[in-house]
C-alpha cells in the first residue's frame, strides 16, 4: 500500500477507523470477531489505527488493546479525548484539564500501551480557550504519554490558534464527495502549516458504496437515522445523484468504494482517508482504491456530480451542528 505522512509518522495511506466495531451503526461485532478483523487489517498492510474514548465509552480502545498490543511496534496508534461519558454515563463534551488527563490515563490502560502516537481533541467545547486545551495536551506529550497532538472537527482559525501554542500533527474531519466543508479553508491551512489531514467517512457513511438503497433498513440505533441527509424525505433525492457516479465507476473499471477512496487521495498528498468497516472484503476494496491515480479530468467530473451544490440535507441535525467548530457552506 502507498505510504503517507501522519505528522512525523510514515503510515499506510489508508487508515482503519475502529468506531464501526463498537459504536454508532447499531451492529457492533463480538470481541472475537473484532480481534480477527483488526489482525487481518494489520496483516493486509494497514499501519494506522484510529480509536476514541467515545467509541463504546472505552470499549473500542479496550478491543484494540487486546487485539494488537502484542504487535504494538507494527503500527501507529491514534485515539481521542474531550468527548465521552460523564459521571452518570451520558455523553458529554468537555475540555476540562482533569478530564482530559483522566481520559489519557485510562486510554493508556485500555490500549495496553506506554504511549499514544497521536492524541486528538475529539471536540473543542468552545468554552475553554483552545490554547489552554492544547497546553494540557502538550504537558501529556512532555510526560511521554502521547507523542503528538491532533484536533478533530475544527475550523482553520482554531487550527491556527492551536498551532501557535504547540505544533499540531493532524486534523481529522469528515471529508468525501458529499461533505466538502474542509475545502473552504481547513485543507489549505493544513497544507500551509504542514499538518496532515485525516478524512473520516470518505465513503459518505456508506452512501458512496451504492449498497444503502433504503434507509428503512437501518437499525434503530444507527446514528444515520438522525442525520438529515438520510431522512426518508431527503435520501431518495440524494440517491438520484448517485446514479451518474455508479456509472462512472463502471466506466473506469473500479468499484464505487475504490473510486471514493481514490478521489480523496487525489485531493492532496497530505490527506489520509480513514474509512471504517466490519467487512474484510470491503477493507480490501478500500485498500485497492489507494492505488488508483485519477486524472484531473475525472476528479473534475466527480466534483461536479456530487457536492454541496446538490446534496439534499445538512450533515448533522441542528443540535449536533452546534457541537462542532467547522466552516459550513
Secondary structure, 3 states (H helix, E strand, C coil): CCEEEECCEEEECCEEECHHHHCCCCCCCCHHHHHHHHHHHHHCCCCEEECCCCCCCCHHHHHHHHHHHHHHHHCEEEEEECEEECCCCCEEECCCHHHHHHHHHHHHHHHCCCCECEEEECCCCCCCCHHHHHHHHHHHHHCCCECCEEEECCCHHHHHHHHHHCCCCEEEEECECCECHHHCCHHHHHHHHCCEEEEECCCCCCHHHCCCCCHHHCCCCCHHHHCHHHCHHHHHHHHHHHHHHHHHHHHHCCCHHHHHHHHHHHCCCCEEEEECCCCHHHHHHHHHHCCCCCCHHHHHHHHHHCCCCCCCCCCCCHHHHCCCCCCCC
